[in-house]
Amino acid sequence: MIKLFKVKEKQRELAENASNGVPIKKQSAGELRLHKDISELNLPKSCNITFPNGKDDLMNFEVSIRPDEGYYLGGTFLFSFTVSPIYPHEAPKVKCRTKVYHPNIDLEGNVCLNILREDWKPVLNINTVIYGLYHLFTEPNDEDPLNHDAAAVLRDNPKLFESNVRRAMAGGYVGPTFFPRSKGMP
């Protein structure tokens, strides 16, 4: 056992010498898995991933979604992802940074997506989450809402819901709430 520690210590020393004495930061299991997930991403063409803190910070990134069908056609919606070091044993934390009139996203940006909560399993990955978010825009769900008012309008009056979504995305009021113009809207 002691020889194993000496071998590991020697490997670390060699790595530091190769990097001019700068200690090598050991990646957590979550970072390693996330790196794999990101390298294997297969996103719809209407989704884009960016790393605002640079490629050295894979644990925090943003995804923009521009639905190409449905109520939210033409809008662009930005989500921030914060990934735990124990990923994939814990779901990423996802917030919508775009104020949106949506039954499954509240006005604070919290997202109601089952795979981010009770249905998360370590076999799921970032690609699955992004597709889940995309699906929320192509088929909003009025049965598991965070914004109960939007869900009720979707359920009871889909035409009014569509009108409210258009008004919100164009930059306007829906009830007492003001929504800034969505990027990509004419």
Disulfide bonds with the S-S distance in Angstrom:
none
